[in-house]
Amino acid sequence: MSKRTTPGICHCINIRRAANAVTDFYDSVLKPIEITANQYSLMSNIERGQPLSISALAANVGLERTTLARTLKPLFNNGWVEDIAPPGSRDRQLHLTASGLEKLSQARPLWNQAQKKIESTLGADGLRQLQSLLFLLENIQA
């Protein structure tokens, strides 16, 4: 896809395009180890709170439970995340496996590389402004 030279007039589409471009950038940086930015983010959140229920993880990452359940499938299929809840329990307890911890360890330097590229592209002031604006947009009300 060609790069745009001027923003469009629709704020929603401009924000979505920027979000997609940033996600694509992180995905490309993480591609050599076969993990996506979304997977990295979920695994990092699980690591910080493990064991973690799906409800708690959904609240942490701002996803609906059903969307999160679909997004978690590849993590289970790859053996990076497991459910350590007792049999018959109604709520999962997510935990990273040894393989998941290893994948996260491989991904962290690449993630940090992507973070530094975003920081150098925006500069310290630009990054602070972006974070403030994103916070405002995340909390916008109808």
N, CA, C and O atoms as CSV, one atom per row, in Angstrom:
chain,resi,resn,atom,element,x,y,z
A,1,MET,N,N,0.849,-1.172,0.000
A,1,MET,CA,C,0.000,0.000,0.000
A,1,MET,C,C,0.897,1.237,0.000
A,1,MET,O,O,1.920,1.268,0.683
A,2,SER,N,N,0.510,2.245,-0.763
A,2,SER,CA,C,1.312,3.461,-0.828
A,2,SER,C,C,1.059,4.330,0.397
A,2,SER,O,O,-0.016,4.297,0.997
A,3,LYS,N,N,2.064,5.097,0.746
A,3,LYS,CA,C,1.956,6.006,1.894
A,3,LYS,C,C,1.172,7.236,1.489
A,3,LYS,O,O,1.328,7.748,0.380
A,4,ARG,N,N,0.331,7.706,2.391
A,4,ARG,CA,C,-0.449,8.919,2.148
A,4,ARG,C,C,0.426,10.136,2.389
A,4,ARG,O,O,1.325,10.107,3.230
A,5,THR,N,N,0.166,11.196,1.657
A,5,THR,CA,C,0.956,12.416,1.828
A,5,THR,C,C,0.206,13.479,2.621
A,5,THR,O,O,0.819,14.411,3.140
A,6,THR,N,N,-1.111,13.347,2.718
A,6,THR,CA,C,-1.915,14.278,3.509
A,6,THR,C,C,-2.994,13.496,4.245
A,6,THR,O,O,-3.477,12.482,3.742
A,7,PRO,N,N,-3.374,13.960,5.431
A,7,PRO,CA,C,-4.437,13.255,6.153
A,7,PRO,C,C,-5.785,13.487,5.487
A,7,PRO,O,O,-6.000,14.501,4.822
A,8,GLY,N,N,-6.687,12.531,5.675
A,8,GLY,CA,C,-8.051,12.705,5.184
A,8,GLY,C,C,-8.819,13.610,6.126
A,8,GLY,O,O,-8.277,14.092,7.121
A,9,ILE,N,N,-10.084,13.837,5.808
A,9,ILE,CA,C,-10.881,14.739,6.641
A,9,ILE,C,C,-11.602,14.009,7.779
A,9,ILE,O,O,-12.074,14.653,8.716
A,10,CYS,N,N,-11.693,12.687,7.713
A,10,CYS,CA,C,-12.401,11.919,8.742
A,10,CYS,C,C,-11.447,11.538,9.874
A,10,CYS,O,O,-10.499,10.780,9.667
A,11,HIS,N,N,-11.702,12.066,11.067
A,11,HIS,CA,C,-10.828,11.789,12.219
A,11,HIS,C,C,-10.790,10.296,12.536
A,11,HIS,O,O,-9.732,9.743,12.838
A,12,CYS,N,N,-11.942,9.656,12.467
A,12,CYS,CA,C,-12.020,8.234,12.785
A,12,CYS,C,C,-11.109,7.415,11.870
A,12,CYS,O,O,-10.326,6.589,12.339
A,13,ILE,N,N,-11.217,7.650,10.575
A,13,ILE,CA,C,-10.396,6.895,9.621
A,13,ILE,C,C,-8.918,7.228,9.796
A,13,ILE,O,O,-8.079,6.332,9.708
A,14,ASN,N,N,-8.581,8.483,10.040
A,14,ASN,CA,C,-7.177,8.852,10.255
A,14,ASN,C,C,-6.598,8.121,11.471
A,14,ASN,O,O,-5.471,7.629,11.425
A,15,ILE,N,N,-7.370,8.053,12.548
A,15,ILE,CA,C,-6.912,7.377,13.768
A,15,ILE,C,C,-6.769,5.879,13.508
A,15,ILE,O,O,-5.795,5.262,13.941
A,16,ARG,N,N,-7.737,5.294,12.801
A,16,ARG,CA,C,-7.666,3.862,12.497
A,16,ARG,C,C,-6.475,3.548,11.596
A,16,ARG,O,O,-5.787,2.546,11.797
A,17,ARG,N,N,-6.232,4.407,10.601
A,17,ARG,CA,C,-5.079,4.186,9.722
A,17,ARG,C,C,-3.776,4.236,10.509
A,17,ARG,O,O,-2.887,3.408,10.307
A,18,ALA,N,N,-3.671,5.205,11.399
A,18,ALA,CA,C,-2.463,5.318,12.224
A,18,ALA,C,C,-2.305,4.092,13.120
A,18,ALA,O,O,-1.208,3.546,13.241
A,19,ALA,N,N,-3.395,3.662,13.744
A,19,ALA,CA,C,-3.332,2.483,14.610
A,19,ALA,C,C,-2.928,1.246,13.815
A,19,ALA,O,O,-2.109,0.451,14.275
A,20,ASN,N,N,-3.496,1.084,12.627
A,20,ASN,CA,C,-3.133,-0.061,11.785
A,20,ASN,C,C,-1.670,0.002,11.359
A,20,ASN,O,O,-0.982,-1.019,11.350
A,21,ALA,N,N,-1.192,1.191,11.006
A,21,ALA,CA,C,0.206,1.341,10.583
A,21,ALA,C,C,1.159,1.007,11.731
A,21,ALA,O,O,2.178,0.350,11.518
A,22,VAL,N,N,0.836,1.453,12.937
A,22,VAL,CA,C,1.688,1.168,14.097
A,22,VAL,C,C,1.666,-0.331,14.403
A,22,VAL,O,O,2.710,-0.922,14.680
A,23,THR,N,N,0.490,-0.940,14.356
A,23,THR,CA,C,0.399,-2.389,14.586
A,23,THR,C,C,1.195,-3.149,13.536
A,23,THR,O,O,1.919,-4.088,13.866
A,24,ASP,N,N,1.068,-2.752,12.272
A,24,ASP,CA,C,1.841,-3.399,11.206
A,24,ASP,C,C,3.343,-3.249,11.441
A,24,ASP,O,O,4.107,-4.183,11.199
A,25,PHE,N,N,3.766,-2.073,11.912
A,25,PHE,CA,C,5.181,-1.847,12.202
A,25,PHE,C,C,5.667,-2.804,13.293
A,25,PHE,O,O,6.686,-3.474,13.124
A,26,TYR,N,N,4.936,-2.869,14.416
A,26,TYR,CA,C,5.332,-3.779,15.501
A,26,TYR,C,C,5.311,-5.234,15.028
A,26,TYR,O,O,6.218,-6.004,15.345
A,27,ASP,N,N,4.273,-5.612,14.266
A,27,ASP,CA,C,4.206,-6.981,13.749
A,27,ASP,C,C,5.419,-7.305,12.877
A,27,ASP,O,O,5.953,-8.413,12.941
A,28,SER,N,N,5.853,-6.342,12.064
A,28,SER,CA,C,7.007,-6.598,11.193
A,28,SER,C,C,8.290,-6.749,12.002
A,28,SER,O,O,9.153,-7.553,11.648
A,29,VAL,N,N,8.423,-5.988,13.078
A,29,VAL,CA,C,9.604,-6.111,13.937
A,29,VAL,C,C,9.612,-7.470,14.646
A,29,VAL,O,O,10.672,-8.065,14.836
A,30,LEU,N,N,8.437,-7.956,15.034
A,30,LEU,CA,C,8.324,-9.224,15.769
A,30,LEU,C,C,8.244,-10.443,14.860
A,30,LEU,O,O,8.348,-11.573,15.335
A,31,LYS,N,N,8.063,-10.232,13.565
A,31,LYS,CA,C,7.866,-11.334,12.624
A,31,LYS,C,C,8.966,-12.402,12.662
A,31,LYS,O,O,8.647,-13.586,12.558
A,32,PRO,N,N,10.246,-12.035,12.808
A,32,PRO,CA,C,11.290,-13.075,12.803
A,32,PRO,C,C,11.104,-14.160,13.867
A,32,PRO,O,O,11.589,-15.279,13.698
A,33,ILE,N,N,10.412,-13.840,14.950
A,33,ILE,CA,C,10.199,-14.868,15.977
A,33,ILE,C,C,8.752,-15.372,15.994
A,33,ILE,O,O,8.331,-16.061,16.924
A,34,GLU,N,N,8.007,-15.017,14.954
A,34,GLU,CA,C,6.659,-15.550,14.733
A,34,GLU,C,C,5.695,-15.286,15.889
A,34,GLU,O,O,5.052,-16.191,16.421
A,35,ILE,N,N,5.627,-14.010,16.250
A,35,ILE,CA,C,4.663,-13.564,17.241
A,35,ILE,C,C,4.143,-12.201,16.779
A,35,ILE,O,O,4.868,-11.437,16.142
A,36,THR,N,N,2.900,-11.908,17.100
A,36,THR,CA,C,2.334,-10.617,16.709
A,36,THR,C,C,2.355,-9.654,17.893
A,36,THR,O,O,2.559,-10.058,19.038
A,37,ALA,N,N,2.142,-8.394,17.597
A,37,ALA,CA,C,2.082,-7.379,18.650
A,37,ALA,C,C,0.950,-7.681,19.624
A,37,ALA,O,O,1.119,-7.531,20.834
A,38,ASN,N,N,-0.202,-8.106,19.109
A,38,ASN,CA,C,-1.318,-8.448,19.993
A,38,ASN,C,C,-0.973,-9.616,20.904
A,38,ASN,O,O,-1.297,-9.595,22.092
A,39,GLN,N,N,-0.321,-10.631,20.357
A,39,GLN,CA,C,0.071,-11.782,21.165
A,39,GLN,C,C,1.089,-11.378,22.234
A,39,GLN,O,O,0.999,-11.804,23.386
A,40,TYR,N,N,2.053,-10.555,21.834
A,40,TYR,CA,C,3.047,-10.074,22.800
A,40,TYR,C,C,2.359,-9.322,23.938
A,40,TYR,O,O,2.661,-9.545,25.110
A,41,SER,N,N,1.447,-8.444,23.587
A,41,SER,CA,C,0.748,-7.649,24.591
A,41,SER,C,C,-0.037,-8.537,25.559
A,41,SER,O,O,0.029,-8.347,26.774
A,42,LEU,N,N,-0.771,-9.495,25.023
A,42,LEU,CA,C,-1.540,-10.396,25.886
A,42,LEU,C,C,-0.627,-11.199,26.803
A,42,LEU,O,O,-0.895,-11.331,27.997
A,43,MET,N,N,0.447,-11.731,26.242
A,43,MET,CA,C,1.366,-12.537,27.047
A,43,MET,C,C,2.044,-11.697,28.126
A,43,MET,O,O,2.256,-12.181,29.238
A,44,SER,N,N,2.386,-10.454,27.817
A,44,SER,CA,C,2.989,-9.563,28.815
A,44,SER,C,C,2.013,-9.284,29.948
A,44,SER,O,O,2.397,-9.266,31.118
A,45,ASN,N,N,0.747,-9.068,29.598
A,45,ASN,CA,C,-0.272,-8.833,30.629
A,45,ASN,C,C,-0.507,-10.074,31.474
A,45,ASN,O,O,-0.688,-9.972,32.687
A,46,ILE,N,N,-0.507,-11.243,30.847
A,46,ILE,CA,C,-0.664,-12.480,31.612
A,46,ILE,C,C,0.519,-12.652,32.555
A,46,ILE,O,O,0.342,-13.003,33.722
A,47,GLU,N,N,1.723,-12.406,32.051
A,47,GLU,CA,C,2.922,-12.571,32.881
A,47,GLU,C,C,2.853,-11.689,34.125
A,47,GLU,O,O,3.197,-12.133,35.220
A,48,ARG,N,N,2.408,-10.436,33.960
A,48,ARG,CA,C,2.347,-9.514,35.100
A,48,ARG,C,C,1.330,-9.935,36.151
A,48,ARG,O,O,1.520,-9.662,37.336
A,49,GLY,N,N,0.250,-10.598,35.734
A,49,GLY,CA,C,-0.808,-10.891,36.684
A,49,GLY,C,C,-1.069,-12.355,36.945
A,49,GLY,O,O,-2.035,-12.700,37.625
A,50,GLN,N,N,-0.221,-13.229,36.412
A,50,GLN,CA,C,-0.554,-14.650,36.458
A,50,GLN,C,C,-0.594,-15.218,37.868
A,50,GLN,O,O,0.185,-14.817,38.733
A,51,PRO,N,N,-1.517,-16.165,38.094
A,51,PRO,CA,C,-2.542,-16.550,37.138
A,51,PRO,C,C,-3.592,-15.450,37.020
A,51,PRO,O,O,-3.865,-14.719,37.972
A,52,LEU,N,N,-4.169,-15.355,35.833
A,52,LEU,CA,C,-5.070,-14.248,35.518
A,52,LEU,C,C,-6.334,-14.800,34.873
A,52,LEU,O,O,-6.261,-15.616,33.954
A,53,SER,N,N,-7.481,-14.361,35.348
A,53,SER,CA,C,-8.739,-14.790,34.744
A,53,SER,C,C,-8.934,-14.071,33.413
A,53,SER,O,O,-8.330,-13.029,33.160
A,54,ILE,N,N,-9.779,-14.641,32.578
A,54,ILE,CA,C,-10.088,-13.990,31.304
A,54,ILE,C,C,-10.759,-12.654,31.561
A,54,ILE,O,O,-10.498,-11.688,30.844
A,55,SER,N,N,-11.621,-12.577,32.573
A,55,SER,CA,C,-12.292,-11.307,32.893
A,55,SER,C,C,-11.273,-10.235,33.273
A,55,SER,O,O,-11.369,-9.096,32.815
A,56,ALA,N,N,-10.304,-10.596,34.105
A,56,ALA,CA,C,-9.280,-9.630,34.520
A,56,ALA,C,C,-8.419,-9.220,33.334
A,56,ALA,O,O,-8.091,-8.043,33.182
A,57,LEU,N,N,-8.052,-10.178,32.497
A,57,LEU,CA,C,-7.239,-9.860,31.319
A,57,LEU,C,C,-8.027,-8.961,30.361
A,57,LEU,O,O,-7.476,-8.003,29.818
A,58,ALA,N,N,-9.298,-9.261,30.156
A,58,ALA,CA,C,-10.137,-8.440,29.275
A,58,ALA,C,C,-10.192,-7.006,29.782
A,58,ALA,O,O,-10.106,-6.065,28.992
A,59,ALA,N,N,-10.335,-6.830,31.088
A,59,ALA,CA,C,-10.366,-5.482,31.666
A,59,ALA,C,C,-9.016,-4.785,31.485
A,59,ALA,O,O,-8.970,-3.589,31.197
A,60,ASN,N,N,-7.930,-5.519,31.651
A,60,ASN,CA,C,-6.582,-4.943,31.510
A,60,ASN,C,C,-6.301,-4.452,30.100
A,60,ASN,O,O,-5.682,-3.403,29.916
A,61,VAL,N,N,-6.750,-5.201,29.112
A,61,VAL,CA,C,-6.406,-4.869,27.731
A,61,VAL,C,C,-7.531,-4.171,26.976
A,61,VAL,O,O,-7.351,-3.770,25.826
A,62,GLY,N,N,-8.678,-4.025,27.608
A,62,GLY,CA,C,-9.782,-3.294,26.990
A,62,GLY,C,C,-10.478,-4.034,25.870
A,62,GLY,O,O,-10.916,-3.420,24.896
A,63,LEU,N,N,-10.586,-5.357,25.996
A,63,LEU,CA,C,-11.286,-6.163,25.006
A,63,LEU,C,C,-12.499,-6.830,25.639
A,63,LEU,O,O,-12.522,-7.083,26.843
A,64,GLU,N,N,-13.502,-7.111,24.822
A,64,GLU,CA,C,-14.630,-7.901,25.296
A,64,GLU,C,C,-14.163,-9.341,25.478
A,64,GLU,O,O,-13.239,-9.795,24.803
A,65,ARG,N,N,-14.806,-10.044,26.390
A,65,ARG,CA,C,-14.402,-11.426,26.690
A,65,ARG,C,C,-14.426,-12.323,25.453
A,65,ARG,O,O,-13.519,-13.133,25.259
A,66,THR,N,N,-15.461,-12.183,24.613
A,66,THR,CA,C,-15.557,-13.052,23.437
A,66,THR,C,C,-14.438,-12.764,22.438
A,66,THR,O,O,-13.880,-13.688,21.845
A,67,THR,N,N,-14.113,-11.499,22.252
A,67,THR,CA,C,-13.005,-11.128,21.373
A,67,THR,C,C,-11.696,-11.660,21.941
A,67,THR,O,O,-10.859,-12.193,21.212
A,68,LEU,N,N,-11.532,-11.508,23.247
A,68,LEU,CA,C,-10.313,-11.985,23.898
A,68,LEU,C,C,-10.182,-13.499,23.764
A,68,LEU,O,O,-9.092,-14.004,23.494
A,69,ALA,N,N,-11.268,-14.215,23.950
A,69,ALA,CA,C,-11.212,-15.680,23.844
A,69,ALA,C,C,-10.712,-16.110,22.464
A,69,ALA,O,O,-9.907,-17.035,22.355
A,70,ARG,N,N,-11.191,-15.438,21.408
A,70,ARG,CA,C,-10.721,-15.749,20.050
A,70,ARG,C,C,-9.237,-15.419,19.891
A,70,ARG,O,O,-8.491,-16.162,19.254
A,71,THR,N,N,-8.825,-14.308,20.472
A,71,THR,CA,C,-7.444,-13.860,20.337
A,71,THR,C,C,-6.487,-14.770,21.109
A,71,THR,O,O,-5.318,-14.898,20.747
A,72,LEU,N,N,-6.985,-15.396,22.167
A,72,LEU,CA,C,-6.147,-16.288,22.970
A,72,LEU,C,C,-5.922,-17.657,22.325
A,72,LEU,O,O,-4.954,-18.341,22.657
A,73,LYS,N,N,-6.798,-18.061,21.416
A,73,LYS,CA,C,-6.695,-19.406,20.825
A,73,LYS,C,C,-5.309,-19.736,20.288
A,73,LYS,O,O,-4.778,-20.801,20.604
A,74,PRO,N,N,-4.693,-18.846,19.474
A,74,PRO,CA,C,-3.359,-19.186,18.969
A,74,PRO,C,C,-2.318,-19.333,20.092
A,74,PRO,O,O,-1.369,-20.106,19.959
A,75,LEU,N,N,-2.494,-18.602,21.185
A,75,LEU,CA,C,-1.550,-18.720,22.296
A,75,LEU,C,C,-1.660,-20.091,22.956
A,75,LEU,O,O,-0.654,-20.687,23.341
A,76,PHE,N,N,-2.885,-20.584,23.082
A,76,PHE,CA,C,-3.089,-21.943,23.596
A,76,PHE,C,C,-2.565,-22.963,22.596
A,76,PHE,O,O,-1.863,-23.902,22.971
A,77,ASN,N,N,-2.909,-22.777,21.309
A,77,ASN,CA,C,-2.492,-23.724,20.273
A,77,ASN,C,C,-0.977,-23.827,20.141
A,77,ASN,O,O,-0.447,-24.901,19.856
A,78,ASN,N,N,-0.277,-22.705,20.350
A,78,ASN,CA,C,1.192,-22.713,20.279
A,78,ASN,C,C,1.836,-23.207,21.570
A,78,ASN,O,O,3.055,-23.365,21.636
A,79,GLY,N,N,1.028,-23.450,22.588
A,79,GLY,CA,C,1.563,-23.945,23.850
A,79,GLY,C,C,2.228,-22.867,24.681
A,79,GLY,O,O,3.057,-23.171,25.539
A,80,TRP,N,N,1.876,-21.600,24.438
A,80,TRP,CA,C,2.488,-20.490,25.175
A,80,TRP,C,C,1.696,-20.119,26.423
A,80,TRP,O,O,2.242,-19.545,27.365
A,81,VAL,N,N,0.403,-20.452,26.425
A,81,VAL,CA,C,-0.477,-20.139,27.548
A,81,VAL,C,C,-1.235,-21.407,27.904
A,81,VAL,O,O,-1.594,-22.198,27.032
A,82,GLU,N,N,-1.472,-21.588,29.196
A,82,GLU,CA,C,-2.269,-22.725,29.647
A,82,GLU,C,C,-3.268,-22.254,30.689
A,82,GLU,O,O,-3.113,-21.191,31.291
A,83,ASP,N,N,-4.290,-23.062,30.886
A,83,ASP,CA,C,-5.308,-22.812,31.895
A,83,ASP,C,C,-4.981,-23.696,33.085
A,83,ASP,O,O,-5.005,-24.922,32.975
A,84,ILE,N,N,-4.674,-23.080,34.226
A,84,ILE,CA,C,-4.312,-23.859,35.410
A,84,ILE,C,C,-5.446,-23.903,36.431
A,84,ILE,O,O,-5.229,-24.270,37.586
A,85,ALA,N,N,-6.658,-23.530,36.009
A,85,ALA,CA,C,-7.814,-23.601,36.905
A,85,ALA,C,C,-8.107,-25.071,37.221
A,85,ALA,O,O,-7.891,-25.943,36.379
A,86,PRO,N,N,-8.590,-25.339,38.415
A,86,PRO,CA,C,-8.956,-26.723,38.755
A,86,PRO,C,C,-10.035,-27.248,37.805
A,86,PRO,O,O,-10.862,-26.474,37.324
A,87,PRO,N,N,-10.034,-28.532,37.537
A,87,PRO,CA,C,-11.075,-29.106,36.670
A,87,PRO,C,C,-12.474,-28.760,37.192
A,87,PRO,O,O,-12.737,-28.810,38.394
A,88,GLY,N,N,-13.352,-28.413,36.269
A,88,GLY,CA,C,-14.718,-28.053,36.641
A,88,GLY,C,C,-14.900,-26.604,37.031
A,88,GLY,O,O,-16.026,-26.163,37.261
A,89,SER,N,N,-13.814,-25.855,37.108
A,89,SER,CA,C,-13.899,-24.440,37.461
A,89,SER,C,C,-14.552,-23.676,36.320
A,89,SER,O,O,-14.333,-23.993,35.151
A,90,ARG,N,N,-15.354,-22.672,36.656
A,90,ARG,CA,C,-16.069,-21.911,35.635
A,90,ARG,C,C,-15.193,-20.853,34.978
A,90,ARG,O,O,-15.441,-20.489,33.829
A,91,ASP,N,N,-14.188,-20.353,35.663
A,91,ASP,CA,C,-13.352,-19.291,35.104
A,91,ASP,C,C,-11.930,-19.786,34.933
A,91,ASP,O,O,-11.339,-20.361,35.848
A,92,ARG,N,N,-11.396,-19.556,33.761
A,92,ARG,CA,C,-10.020,-19.960,33.479
A,92,ARG,C,C,-9.040,-19.158,34.330
A,92,ARG,O,O,-9.322,-18.033,34.743
A,93,GLN,N,N,-7.906,-19.754,34.573
A,93,GLN,CA,C,-6.788,-19.080,35.220
A,93,GLN,C,C,-5.601,-19.197,34.273
A,93,GLN,O,O,-4.952,-20.240,34.191
A,94,LEU,N,N,-5.330,-18.104,33.557
A,94,LEU,CA,C,-4.311,-18.119,32.517
A,94,LEU,C,C,-2.919,-18.008,33.115
A,94,LEU,O,O,-2.677,-17.254,34.058
A,95,HIS,N,N,-2.023,-18.775,32.543
A,95,HIS,CA,C,-0.643,-18.841,33.024
A,95,HIS,C,C,0.254,-19.074,31.818
A,95,HIS,O,O,-0.105,-19.830,30.915
A,96,LEU,N,N,1.417,-18.431,31.795
A,96,LEU,CA,C,2.370,-18.674,30.711
A,96,LEU,C,C,3.112,-19.973,30.969
A,96,LEU,O,O,3.519,-20.258,32.095
A,97,THR,N,N,3.284,-20.753,29.915
A,97,THR,CA,C,4.077,-21.978,30.004
A,97,THR,C,C,5.559,-21.607,29.905
A,97,THR,O,O,5.901,-20.452,29.652
A,98,ALA,N,N,6.421,-22.584,30.105
A,98,ALA,CA,C,7.861,-22.345,29.919
A,98,ALA,C,C,8.131,-21.877,28.488
A,98,ALA,O,O,8.959,-20.996,28.260
A,99,SER,N,N,7.431,-22.468,27.543
A,99,SER,CA,C,7.568,-22.072,26.140
A,99,SER,C,C,7.093,-20.632,25.932
A,99,SER,O,O,7.698,-19.881,25.167
A,100,GLY,N,N,6.017,-20.254,26.610
A,100,GLY,CA,C,5.503,-18.887,26.523
A,100,GLY,C,C,6.474,-17.886,27.121
A,100,GLY,O,O,6.685,-16.807,26.568
A,101,LEU,N,N,7.063,-18.245,28.251
A,101,LEU,CA,C,8.052,-17.363,28.875
A,101,LEU,C,C,9.267,-17.195,27.976
A,101,LEU,O,O,9.826,-16.102,27.879
A,102,GLU,N,N,9.678,-18.276,27.317
A,102,GLU,CA,C,10.813,-18.214,26.386
A,102,GLU,C,C,10.477,-17.322,25.193
A,102,GLU,O,O,11.301,-16.510,24.774
A,103,LYS,N,N,9.268,-17.470,24.644
A,103,LYS,CA,C,8.853,-16.642,23.505
A,103,LYS,C,C,8.826,-15.167,23.905
A,103,LYS,O,O,9.267,-14.304,23.146
A,104,LEU,N,N,8.311,-14.887,25.090
A,104,LEU,CA,C,8.266,-13.510,25.580
A,104,LEU,C,C,9.681,-12.966,25.762
A,104,LEU,O,O,9.940,-11.800,25.465
A,105,SER,N,N,10.582,-13.790,26.241
A,105,SER,CA,C,11.980,-13.394,26.414
A,105,SER,C,C,12.636,-13.082,25.065
A,105,SER,O,O,13.425,-12.142,24.963
A,106,GLN,N,N,12.319,-13.854,24.045
A,106,GLN,CA,C,12.844,-13.600,22.699
A,106,GLN,C,C,12.253,-12.313,22.118
A,106,GLN,O,O,12.929,-11.571,21.405
A,107,ALA,N,N,10.986,-12.065,22.434
A,107,ALA,CA,C,10.280,-10.921,21.851
A,107,ALA,C,C,10.664,-9.594,22.500
A,107,ALA,O,O,10.636,-8.554,21.843
A,108,ARG,N,N,11.016,-9.621,23.761
A,108,ARG,CA,C,11.241,-8.374,24.503
A,108,ARG,C,C,12.271,-7.450,23.850
A,108,ARG,O,O,11.994,-6.257,23.724
A,109,PRO,N,N,13.438,-7.930,23.429
A,109,PRO,CA,C,14.399,-7.010,22.779
A,109,PRO,C,C,13.854,-6.416,21.479
A,109,PRO,O,O,14.122,-5.256,21.165
A,110,LEU,N,N,13.099,-7.201,20.732
A,110,LEU,CA,C,12.507,-6.694,19.491
A,110,LEU,C,C,11.438,-5.650,19.801
A,110,LEU,O,O,11.340,-4.625,19.127
A,111,TRP,N,N,10.647,-5.926,20.823
A,111,TRP,CA,C,9.623,-4.966,21.254
A,111,TRP,C,C,10.285,-3.657,21.674
A,111,TRP,O,O,9.833,-2.574,21.300
A,112,ASN,N,N,11.350,-3.764,22.445
A,112,ASN,CA,C,12.061,-2.561,22.889
A,112,ASN,C,C,12.644,-1.793,21.703
A,112,ASN,O,O,12.664,-0.563,21.708
A,113,GLN,N,N,13.109,-2.505,20.703
A,113,GLN,CA,C,13.617,-1.880,19.472
A,113,GLN,C,C,12.489,-1.081,18.800
A,113,GLN,O,O,12.698,0.053,18.371
A,114,ALA,N,N,11.310,-1.675,18.714
A,114,ALA,CA,C,10.165,-0.977,18.114
A,114,ALA,C,C,9.780,0.245,18.950
A,114,ALA,O,O,9.481,1.307,18.405
A,115,GLN,N,N,9.790,0.088,20.265
A,115,GLN,CA,C,9.462,1.205,21.155
A,115,GLN,C,C,10.422,2.378,20.918
A,115,GLN,O,O,9.998,3.529,20.813
A,116,LYS,N,N,11.709,2.069,20.835
A,116,LYS,CA,C,12.721,3.112,20.622
A,116,LYS,C,C,12.521,3.820,19.276
A,116,LYS,O,O,12.730,5.028,19.173
A,117,LYS,N,N,12.118,3.072,18.253
A,117,LYS,CA,C,11.872,3.673,16.934
A,117,LYS,C,C,10.684,4.642,17.010
A,117,LYS,O,O,10.733,5.724,16.426
A,118,ILE,N,N,9.634,4.264,17.714
A,118,ILE,CA,C,8.484,5.155,17.892
A,118,ILE,C,C,8.923,6.399,18.658
A,118,ILE,O,O,8.573,7.519,18.284
A,119,GLU,N,N,9.689,6.204,19.728
A,119,GLU,CA,C,10.166,7.327,20.539
A,119,GLU,C,C,11.049,8.263,19.724
A,119,GLU,O,O,10.917,9.482,19.830
A,120,SER,N,N,11.951,7.707,18.907
A,120,SER,CA,C,12.843,8.569,18.117
A,120,SER,C,C,12.074,9.269,16.995
A,120,SER,O,O,12.411,10.392,16.619
A,121,THR,N,N,11.061,8.624,16.470
A,121,THR,CA,C,10.254,9.237,15.408
A,121,THR,C,C,9.453,10.421,15.943
A,121,THR,O,O,9.363,11.458,15.285
A,122,LEU,N,N,8.877,10.274,17.127
A,122,LEU,CA,C,8.021,11.319,17.697
A,122,LEU,C,C,8.787,12.342,18.531
A,122,LEU,O,O,8.358,13.489,18.653
A,123,GLY,N,N,9.910,11.937,19.101
A,123,GLY,CA,C,10.621,12.803,20.037
A,123,GLY,C,C,9.921,12.792,21.390
A,123,GLY,O,O,8.767,12.375,21.493
A,124,ALA,N,N,10.609,13.245,22.418
A,124,ALA,CA,C,10.068,13.206,23.777
A,124,ALA,C,C,8.786,14.030,23.907
A,124,ALA,O,O,7.803,13.573,24.491
A,125,ASP,N,N,8.804,15.248,23.357
A,125,ASP,CA,C,7.606,16.099,23.443
A,125,ASP,C,C,6.450,15.516,22.647
A,125,ASP,O,O,5.313,15.509,23.119
A,126,GLY,N,N,6.727,15.031,21.456
A,126,GLY,CA,C,5.685,14.439,20.628
A,126,GLY,C,C,5.071,13.211,21.280
A,126,GLY,O,O,3.862,12.993,21.206
A,127,LEU,N,N,5.926,12.405,21.925
A,127,LEU,CA,C,5.435,11.211,22.609
A,127,LEU,C,C,4.527,11.585,23.782
A,127,LEU,O,O,3.475,10.977,23.977
A,128,ARG,N,N,4.934,12.575,24.550
A,128,ARG,CA,C,4.090,13.033,25.672
A,128,ARG,C,C,2.751,13.554,25.158
A,128,ARG,O,O,1.702,13.250,25.727
A,129,GLN,N,N,2.787,14.333,24.091
A,129,GLN,CA,C,1.546,14.857,23.507
A,129,GLN,C,C,0.659,13.715,23.011
A,129,GLN,O,O,-0.549,13.712,23.249
A,130,LEU,N,N,1.264,12.750,22.323
A,130,LEU,CA,C,0.500,11.619,21.810
A,130,LEU,C,C,-0.162,10.857,22.951
A,130,LEU,O,O,-1.345,10.526,22.873
A,131,GLN,N,N,0.588,10.581,24.003
A,131,GLN,CA,C,0.024,9.846,25.139
A,131,GLN,C,C,-1.139,10.599,25.763
A,131,GLN,O,O,-2.146,9.991,26.126
A,132,SER,N,N,-1.016,11.899,25.892
A,132,SER,CA,C,-2.117,12.711,26.441
A,132,SER,C,C,-3.334,12.673,25.534
A,132,SER,O,O,-4.461,12.517,26.005
A,133,LEU,N,N,-3.110,12.814,24.240
A,133,LEU,CA,C,-4.224,12.796,23.290
A,133,LEU,C,C,-4.894,11.424,23.233
A,133,LEU,O,O,-6.120,11.329,23.174
A,134,LEU,N,N,-4.097,10.376,23.250
A,134,LEU,CA,C,-4.678,9.029,23.232
A,134,LEU,C,C,-5.513,8.781,24.476
A,134,LEU,O,O,-6.578,8.168,24.396
A,135,PHE,N,N,-5.041,9.251,25.628
A,135,PHE,CA,C,-5.818,9.108,26.862
A,135,PHE,C,C,-7.156,9.822,26.728
A,135,PHE,O,O,-8.192,9.282,27.118
A,136,LEU,N,N,-7.140,11.033,26.178
A,136,LEU,CA,C,-8.388,11.773,25.979
A,136,LEU,C,C,-9.328,11.001,25.053
A,136,LEU,O,O,-10.524,10.903,25.331
A,137,LEU,N,N,-8.801,10.453,23.956
A,137,LEU,CA,C,-9.636,9.727,23.008
A,137,LEU,C,C,-10.181,8.429,23.607
A,137,LEU,O,O,-11.320,8.048,23.338
A,138,GLU,N,N,-9.369,7.754,24.416
A,138,GLU,CA,C,-9.836,6.510,25.046
A,138,GLU,C,C,-11.015,6.762,25.995
A,138,GLU,O,O,-11.810,5.862,26.265
A,139,ASN,N,N,-11.110,7.969,26.482
A,139,ASN,CA,C,-12.154,8.295,27.469
A,139,ASN,C,C,-13.247,9.196,26.894
A,139,ASN,O,O,-14.021,9.794,27.642
A,140,ILE,N,N,-13.309,9.290,25.571
A,140,ILE,CA,C,-14.325,10.143,24.942
A,140,ILE,C,C,-15.716,9.555,25.185
A,140,ILE,O,O,-15.898,8.339,25.146
A,141,GLN,N,N,-16.668,10.405,25.427
A,141,GLN,CA,C,-18.040,9.981,25.702
A,141,GLN,C,C,-18.973,10.549,24.639
A,141,GLN,O,O,-18.748,11.641,24.117
A,142,ALA,N,N,-20.003,9.809,24.332
A,142,ALA,CA,C,-21.020,10.290,23.374
A,142,ALA,C,C,-21.903,11.336,24.021
A,142,ALA,O,O,-22.813,11.858,23.378
